[in-house]
């Protein structure tokens, strides 16, 4: 298995145009921003490998400020930036038509797909960075979590299924400040089949 310092950017899992979200936005988002996080993840991984053999860095480690603390903080920010973007791109490129076991599980938990979409979308208006529908392996059920920053708000033991990026870079070129319209179009572009594929694998894992 490759290490973090050997990680390579994944190509977009879809081709063609999206509803509302321009090819320019996707190109910048994927080819520049996401690829930049991959490069930083690799850079930090290499620096951590070197730090693990540097007695000066190890002996100087502390929680106020130290080289190792900065590297560890940068590691989670960059790595989550990579993984969250990959989950986001994974569910784009669809036609928004809902079907499959994930939809059935959503309807069972929230009463209807419409109720879930409204709750998830409102969370997108409330957060500064991300909204994640995940399979919570500790609870053994679906859960929505929000995050303001890549390495804040995430919950360990949760497997992302549907990820929405609500940072301004994801929509500002096309929508200006109208985040609500962007979120509405996100559902029109959703690839439910891709999300369902992850759900079927994730829902087999439970520590509840």
C-alpha positions as CSV (number, residue, x, y, z in Angstrom):
1,X,0.0,0.0,0.0
2,X,1.3,3.5,-0.8
3,X,2.3,5.8,2.1
4,X,0.9,9.3,2.4
5,X,4.1,10.8,0.8
6,X,3.4,8.7,-2.3
7,X,-0.3,9.5,-2.6
8,X,-1.5,10.7,-6.0
9,X,-4.4,12.8,-7.0
10,X,-7.5,10.9,-8.2
11,X,-9.1,11.9,-11.5
12,X,-12.6,13.3,-11.5
13,X,-15.0,10.3,-11.3
14,X,-17.4,11.9,-13.8
15,X,-17.3,13.6,-17.2
16,X,-19.5,16.2,-18.8
17,X,-21.3,19.3,-17.4
18,X,-23.1,19.7,-14.1
19,X,-26.3,21.6,-13.4
20,X,-25.3,25.1,-12.3
21,X,-21.7,24.3,-11.4
22,X,-19.5,25.4,-14.2
23,X,-16.6,23.4,-15.7
24,X,-14.3,26.4,-14.7
25,X,-15.3,26.0,-11.0
26,X,-14.8,22.2,-11.1
27,X,-11.4,22.6,-12.9
28,X,-10.1,25.1,-10.3
29,X,-11.6,23.1,-7.5
30,X,-10.2,19.7,-8.5
31,X,-7.0,20.6,-10.5
32,X,-5.8,23.4,-8.3
33,X,-7.3,23.2,-4.8
34,X,-7.7,19.5,-4.3
35,X,-4.4,18.8,-6.0
36,X,-2.8,21.3,-3.8
37,X,-4.0,19.5,-0.7
38,X,-2.6,16.2,-2.1
39,X,0.8,17.9,-2.6
40,X,0.8,19.3,1.0
41,X,-0.2,16.0,2.4
42,X,2.8,14.4,0.7
43,X,5.1,17.2,1.8
44,X,4.0,16.9,5.4
45,X,4.3,13.1,5.4
46,X,7.9,13.4,4.1
47,X,8.6,16.0,6.8
48,X,7.1,13.8,9.5
49,X,9.2,10.8,8.3
50,X,12.3,13.0,8.7
51,X,11.2,14.3,12.0
52,X,10.8,10.8,13.4
53,X,14.6,10.5,13.2
54,X,15.5,13.9,14.4
55,X,16.3,14.0,18.1
56,X,16.2,17.8,18.2
57,X,12.6,17.9,16.9
58,X,11.5,15.0,19.2
59,X,13.1,16.4,22.3
60,X,11.7,19.9,21.6
61,X,8.1,18.6,21.2
62,X,5.5,20.4,23.3
63,X,1.9,21.5,23.1
64,X,2.4,25.3,23.0
65,X,4.5,25.4,19.9
66,X,6.9,23.0,18.4
67,X,7.9,21.7,15.0
68,X,6.2,18.3,15.6
69,X,3.0,20.0,16.8
70,X,2.9,22.2,13.6
71,X,3.5,19.1,11.4
72,X,0.8,17.1,13.2
73,X,-1.7,19.9,12.8
74,X,-0.8,20.4,9.2
75,X,-1.1,16.7,8.6
76,X,-4.8,16.4,9.6
77,X,-5.7,19.6,7.8
78,X,-4.2,18.6,4.5
79,X,-5.2,14.9,4.8
80,X,-8.8,15.7,5.6
81,X,-8.7,18.3,2.8
82,X,-7.8,15.5,0.4
83,X,-10.3,12.9,1.6
84,X,-13.3,15.2,2.0
85,X,-12.8,16.5,-1.5
86,X,-12.6,13.0,-2.9
87,X,-15.9,12.1,-1.2
88,X,-17.4,15.3,-2.5
89,X,-16.4,14.7,-6.1
90,X,-17.4,11.0,-5.8
91,X,-21.1,11.9,-5.5
92,X,-21.2,14.5,-8.3
93,X,-22.0,13.9,-11.9
94,X,-25.4,12.1,-11.4
95,X,-28.9,13.0,-12.4
96,X,-30.2,13.5,-8.9
97,X,-32.7,10.6,-9.3
98,X,-32.8,8.8,-5.9
99,X,-32.9,5.1,-5.6
100,X,-31.2,2.2,-3.7
101,X,-30.6,1.0,-0.2
102,X,-29.2,4.3,1.1
103,X,-32.4,6.1,0.1
104,X,-34.5,3.5,1.9
105,X,-32.3,3.9,5.0
106,X,-32.6,7.6,4.8
107,X,-36.4,7.4,4.5
108,X,-36.5,5.0,7.5
109,X,-34.5,7.3,9.7
110,X,-35.9,10.8,8.7
111,X,-39.4,9.8,7.6
112,X,-38.9,11.0,4.0
113,X,-36.1,11.9,1.6
114,X,-37.5,15.4,1.4
115,X,-37.1,15.8,5.2
116,X,-33.5,14.6,5.1
117,X,-32.6,16.9,2.2
118,X,-34.1,19.9,4.0
119,X,-32.2,19.1,7.2
120,X,-28.9,18.4,5.4
121,X,-29.3,21.5,3.3
122,X,-30.0,23.7,6.3
123,X,-26.9,22.3,7.9
124,X,-25.1,23.4,4.8
125,X,-26.3,26.9,5.4
126,X,-25.2,26.8,9.0
127,X,-21.6,25.5,8.5
128,X,-18.6,27.2,7.0
129,X,-16.9,24.2,5.4
130,X,-18.5,20.8,5.1
131,X,-21.7,18.8,5.6
132,X,-21.3,15.0,5.8
133,X,-23.9,12.2,5.8
134,X,-22.0,9.3,7.3
135,X,-22.4,5.8,8.6
136,X,-21.5,6.2,12.3
137,X,-19.9,2.8,13.2
138,X,-20.3,3.5,16.9
139,X,-24.0,4.2,16.7
140,X,-24.6,1.8,13.9
141,X,-26.8,4.3,12.0
142,X,-26.8,7.2,9.6
143,X,-25.8,10.6,11.0
144,X,-25.3,14.1,9.7
145,X,-22.3,16.0,10.9
146,X,-21.1,19.5,10.1
147,X,-17.6,21.0,10.1
148,X,-16.2,24.5,9.8
149,X,-12.7,23.4,9.0
150,X,-11.2,20.2,7.5
151,X,-9.8,19.0,10.9
152,X,-12.6,20.3,13.1
153,X,-16.1,18.8,13.4
154,X,-15.3,15.3,12.0
155,X,-16.0,12.3,14.2
156,X,-13.8,9.3,14.3
157,X,-15.4,6.0,13.4
158,X,-17.6,7.6,10.8
159,X,-17.6,6.7,7.1
160,X,-18.6,9.6,4.8
161,X,-21.3,8.8,2.3
162,X,-22.5,12.1,0.9
163,X,-20.2,15.1,1.4
164,X,-21.1,18.7,0.5
165,X,-18.4,21.4,0.3
166,X,-19.9,24.7,1.3
167,X,-16.7,26.8,1.3
168,X,-17.0,29.8,-1.0
169,X,-14.6,28.4,-3.6
170,X,-17.1,25.6,-4.4
171,X,-19.7,28.0,-5.6
172,X,-18.8,31.7,-5.7
173,X,-17.8,31.9,-9.4
174,X,-21.2,30.5,-10.4
175,X,-23.6,31.7,-7.6
176,X,-21.9,34.6,-5.9
177,X,-23.2,34.7,-2.4
178,X,-26.3,32.5,-3.2
179,X,-25.2,29.4,-1.3
180,X,-28.8,28.2,-1.1
181,X,-29.1,28.0,-4.9
182,X,-25.8,26.1,-5.0
183,X,-27.0,23.6,-2.5
184,X,-30.2,23.1,-4.4
185,X,-28.2,22.3,-7.5
186,X,-26.0,19.9,-5.6
187,X,-29.0,17.6,-5.2
188,X,-29.7,17.8,-8.9
189,X,-26.1,16.6,-9.6
190,X,-26.1,13.9,-7.0
191,X,-25.0,10.5,-8.0
192,X,-27.1,8.4,-5.7
193,X,-25.7,5.2,-7.2
194,X,-22.1,6.2,-6.1
195,X,-23.3,7.1,-2.6
196,X,-25.3,3.8,-2.3
197,X,-22.2,1.8,-3.3
198,X,-20.2,3.3,-0.4
199,X,-23.2,2.8,2.0
200,X,-23.5,-0.9,1.2
201,X,-19.9,-1.4,2.2
202,X,-19.9,1.0,5.2
203,X,-23.1,-0.4,6.8
204,X,-21.5,-3.7,7.3
205,X,-19.2,-2.1,9.8
206,X,-20.7,-1.5,13.2
207,X,-19.4,-1.3,16.8
208,X,-22.8,-0.5,18.2
